[in-house]
Amino acid sequence: MSYAVFRDGDRISRPFQTEGDAWDCANDAGLVENVPSGGGSVQVLDGHCKIKSCDAEFVMPANLA
């Protein structure tokens, strides 16, 4: 299964092999925020963004990305 970053329903990243790789892409693009929670913080996506599964187009292997 492939995952990508979506904003307002439109895919804004290439597909990635793992959900974690898609999160890394979103973080690199500045779309991840740290929100205080309890004694620490949690990472959340910008309010308009989501990580979702997507069509299995070409996915670049992690060792080549």
C-alpha positions as CSV (number, residue, x, y, z in Angstrom):
1,M,0.0,0.0,0.0
2,S,1.2,3.5,-0.8
3,Y,0.7,6.7,1.3
4,A,0.8,10.4,0.4
5,V,0.1,13.8,1.9
6,F,-3.3,15.3,0.9
7,R,-4.5,18.9,1.4
8,D,-8.2,19.6,1.1
9,G,-8.6,16.3,-0.7
10,D,-5.9,16.9,-3.3
11,R,-2.7,14.9,-3.2
12,I,0.3,17.2,-2.7
13,S,3.1,14.7,-2.5
14,R,4.4,11.7,-4.4
15,P,3.4,8.3,-3.1
16,F,5.6,6.7,-0.4
17,Q,6.0,3.1,0.6
18,T,5.1,3.7,4.3
19,E,2.9,6.1,6.2
20,G,6.0,7.1,8.2
21,D,7.8,8.2,5.0
22,A,4.7,10.4,4.2
23,W,4.9,11.9,7.7
24,D,8.6,12.6,7.1
25,C,7.7,14.4,3.8
26,A,5.0,16.5,5.6
27,N,7.5,17.4,8.3
28,D,10.2,18.4,5.8
29,A,7.5,20.6,4.1
30,G,6.7,22.3,7.4
31,L,3.2,20.8,7.6
32,V,3.7,19.1,11.0
33,E,3.1,21.0,14.3
34,N,4.0,20.1,17.8
35,V,0.9,20.4,20.1
36,P,1.2,20.4,23.9
37,S,-0.4,17.3,25.4
38,G,-0.3,16.2,29.0
39,G,3.4,16.3,30.0
40,G,4.8,16.5,26.5
41,S,3.7,17.2,23.0
42,V,2.3,15.3,20.0
43,Q,2.9,15.9,16.3
44,V,-0.2,16.7,14.2
45,L,-0.6,17.7,10.6
46,D,-1.7,21.2,9.6
47,G,-5.5,21.4,9.9
48,H,-6.0,21.0,6.1
49,C,-3.7,18.1,5.6
50,K,-4.0,14.3,6.0
51,I,-1.9,11.3,5.4
52,K,-4.0,8.8,3.4
53,S,-3.5,5.7,1.3
54,C,-3.3,6.3,-2.4
55,D,-3.2,4.5,-5.7
56,A,-0.1,2.4,-6.1
57,E,1.7,4.5,-8.7
58,F,5.5,4.3,-8.9
59,V,7.0,4.4,-5.4
60,M,10.6,5.2,-5.2
61,P,12.5,2.7,-3.0
62,A,13.6,4.2,0.3
63,N,17.2,3.6,-0.4
64,L,17.0,5.7,-3.6
65,A,14.8,8.6,-2.2
